[in-house]
């Protein structure tokens, strides 16, 4: 009999939602699958439809995730074949790295019968990502508000109705997250901090209670988007076009390059309006995933 293969489906996600920097996240119905199988030796073989540079980065991420998992549960490391496939593009601000890390952790948890809870997955993956805003929705689904509190990660999760449409413009170019973070200032003014706190609190309340129309005008941000605009010159034009077509508002997805508008009406018109400003991009009309990471297959190879 061959070795057991565990396959995990993990949703992509958008983070920040404008002013909720490193805190707010939303799982989207765009999925990657991660299949984990034990092999001889102690290394990792990654099989993925990626460019060589992206594959090397993904292999390093997978190796880090596996090492952290084995240390956490006290299990002797073993060799792994990891297959990554799906719809979440790399370097587009849609949580591709979180899907891989969560998939590896969830797959190994099943493979070793370690019995880690989802909260423990979150602690582990947040340690790898450096922040929980993509890890939380990837694991739990829905809309998440999360933060590192002391030595733990605290996350509150809320279901999102399918009537809220997530219109995603995905440019043909990637953004390096580390490069995008280097553009940010070391400090911000009190006025800018207060504005972001105001808006992030209102977004959280609106999404938690399902009062989606209260989101209109709430995605203003002064902490990261103005500085990252130089990497996505069309950002504000795309957002304004979506808003004129009926969207509640829009924002840069994570550190980019994708741009998102949220709407409860005229989603097709919003998508067309956004697309006109970057015709070479893809546009997808999505809804929120409310399930999070799930094991979708177990079998012998």
TALIN-V624657 format. One record per residue. SS is DSSP state (h for helix, s for strand, l for the rest). PHI is phi in radians with two decimals (none if undefined). Layout:
# TALIN-V624657
ss-><SS;SS>
phi-><PHI;PHI>
This chain:
# TALIN-V624657
ss-><l;l;l;s;s;s;s;s;s;s;s;s;s;s;s;l;l;l;l;l;l;l;l;s;s;s;s;s;s;s;s;s;s;s;s;s;s;s;s;l;l;l;l;s;s;s;s;s;l;l;l;h;h;h;h;h;h;h;h;h;h;h;h;h;h;h;h;h;h;h;h;h;h;l;l;l;l;l;s;s;s;s;s;s;s;s;l;l;l;l;l;l;l;l;l;h;h;h;h;h;h;h;h;h;h;h;h;h;h;h;h;h;l;l;l;l;l;h;h;h;h;h;h;h;h;h;h;h;h;l;l;l;l;l;h;h;h;h;h;h;l;l;s;s;s;s;s;s;s;l;l;s;s;s;s;s;s;s;l;l;l;l;l;l;s;s;s;s;s;s;l;l;l;l;l;l;h;h;h;h;h;h;l;l;l;l;l;l;l;h;h;h;h;h;h;h;h;h;h;h;h;h;h;h;h;h;h;h;h;l;l;h;h;h;h;l;l;l;l;l;l;l;l;l;h;h;h;h;h;h;h;l;l;l;h;h;h;h;h;h;h;h;h;h;l;l;l;l;s;s;s;s;l;l;l;l;l;l;s;s;s;s;s;l;l;l;h;h;h;h;h;h;h;h;h;h;l;l;l;l;l;s;s;s;s;s;l;s;l;l;l;l;l;s;s;s;s;s;s;s;l>
phi-><none;-1.30;-1.30;-1.28;-1.97;-1.95;-1.99;-2.07;-1.73;-2.24;-1.34;-1.23;-2.72;-1.98;-2.26;1.34;0.91;1.54;-1.43;-1.53;-1.00;1.04;-2.28;-1.64;-2.56;-2.53;-1.34;-2.12;-1.42;-2.44;-2.16;-1.99;-2.00;-2.16;-1.88;-2.10;-2.42;-1.30;-2.32;-1.18;1.56;-2.26;-1.55;-2.20;-1.92;-1.77;-1.98;-2.76;-1.41;-2.17;-1.14;-1.06;-1.12;-1.16;-1.13;-1.12;-1.13;-1.15;-1.12;-1.11;-1.06;-1.11;-1.12;-1.04;-1.10;-1.13;-1.06;-1.11;-1.07;-1.06;-1.13;-1.10;-1.65;1.23;-1.79;-1.11;-1.10;-2.46;-1.22;-2.40;-1.84;-2.11;-1.89;-2.02;-2.64;2.47;-1.92;-1.49;-1.30;-1.43;1.26;-2.01;1.28;-2.07;1.31;-1.06;-1.11;-1.15;-1.09;-1.18;-1.12;-1.11;-1.07;-1.13;-1.12;-1.14;-1.15;-1.16;-1.04;-1.31;-1.13;-1.64;0.98;-1.25;1.35;-1.16;-1.41;-1.07;-1.07;-1.22;-1.00;-1.07;-1.04;-1.15;-1.22;-1.07;-1.05;-1.39;-1.36;1.63;-2.82;-1.70;-1.23;-1.72;-1.07;-1.08;-1.18;-1.08;-1.48;-1.71;1.34;1.26;-1.69;-2.18;-2.12;-2.51;-2.78;-1.44;-2.10;1.12;-1.73;-2.10;-1.93;-1.86;-2.36;-1.95;-2.13;-2.33;-1.22;-2.10;-1.21;-1.17;-1.26;-1.49;-1.65;-1.95;-1.66;-1.97;-1.73;-1.94;-1.15;-1.37;-2.06;-1.68;-2.15;-1.42;-1.04;-1.12;-1.08;-1.14;-1.24;-1.16;-1.36;-1.40;-1.25;-1.25;-2.40;-2.26;-1.29;-1.07;-1.06;-1.20;-1.10;-1.14;-1.03;-1.14;-1.08;-0.98;-1.16;-1.11;-1.14;-1.19;-1.05;-1.05;-1.14;-1.13;-1.27;-1.17;-1.77;1.32;-1.57;-1.17;-1.15;-1.25;-1.31;-1.01;1.40;-1.70;-1.65;-1.09;-2.56;-2.17;-1.73;-2.31;-1.11;-1.05;-1.48;-1.52;-1.02;-1.09;-1.47;-2.31;-1.02;-1.48;-0.87;-1.23;-1.11;-1.12;-1.13;-1.10;-1.11;-1.10;-1.15;-1.12;-1.48;2.13;-1.17;-1.24;2.85;-2.59;-2.83;-1.28;-1.42;1.02;-1.68;1.68;-1.65;-1.19;-2.13;-2.15;-2.10;-1.81;-2.66;-2.00;-2.67;0.91;-1.04;-1.14;-1.15;-1.07;-1.06;-1.10;-1.13;-1.13;-1.13;-1.04;-1.55;-2.66;-1.05;-1.39;-1.44;-1.60;-2.21;-2.23;-1.82;-2.08;-2.19;-1.30;-1.54;-1.89;-1.88;1.40;-1.18;-2.44;-1.36;-1.90;-2.87;-2.48;-2.97;-1.53;-1.39>
